[in-house]
Amino acid sequence: MKNIYDWFRCNVFRPLSDWRWSVRIFFENVWVFRRELATFRPFDYSFNLAILKRSLEQTANLLDSDNAYSMSAEGSAEEIRSFLDCLEHFENPTGLAEARLGYRHNWELWLDQMDKARQDPNNKDGEFTRMPMLDKPDRDKRFWEVTNKIEEEMWNKAWEKFSNQARGWWD
């Protein structure tokens, strides 16, 4: 009788239990990553960064919870959040540039110049509009220089942190 029970447990019950668990985890993951999945485009690298960010947010939340079994869990969560901050500033460097310069970029002027360029028939190239060099005051040129510098700085800083610390986040 014991052999029948063992056979049933190993060949029937365990595979059904594993399958049920896998399906449950699959649907939980679809729910967690729903925004990223909805914006997926195979030609856009930002999707990959969005999936990585969401995954690391979940990891940091787990490390901050009572379910973490590591002595260095809080430190790892802080390192992950620091990495995520760097990625956020890489994706949107204009806010940090405005804070560093103490200068708010005149987006309305920039949008007006873009609209004028779109209306100019000489700028048409099929369905696309070629944008000419926009008239930029010195403050705006400085703003874009700082923005580009921040973007590069945050990218390098983020990947330096990732390459030095990522293995420790999970181990």
Stockholm file with secondary structure:
# STOCKHOLM 1.0

chainA/1-171         MKNIYDWFRCNVFRPLSDWRWSVRIFFENVWVFRRELATFRPFDYSFNLAILKRSLEQTANLLDSDNAYSMSAEGSAEEIRSFLDCLEHFENPTGLAEARLGYRHNWELWLDQMDKARQDPNNKDGEFTRMPMLDKPDRDKRFWEVTNKIEEEMWNKAWEKFSNQARGWWD
#=GR chainA/1-171 SS CHHHHHHHIIIIIHHHHHHHHHHHHHHHHHHHTHHHHHTCCTTCHHHHHHHHHHHHHHHHHHHHSTTCCCTTHHHHHHHHHHHHHHHHHHHCHHHHHHHHHTCCCCHHHHHHHHHHHHHCGGGEETTEECCCCCCCCHHHHHHHHHHHHHHHHHHHHHHHHHHHHHHHHHC
#=GC SS_cons         CHHHHHHHIIIIIHHHHHHHHHHHHHHHHHHHTHHHHHTCCTTCHHHHHHHHHHHHHHHHHHHHSTTCCCTTHHHHHHHHHHHHHHHHHHHCHHHHHHHHHTCCCCHHHHHHHHHHHHHCGGGEETTEECCCCCCCCHHHHHHHHHHHHHHHHHHHHHHHHHHHHHHHHHC
//
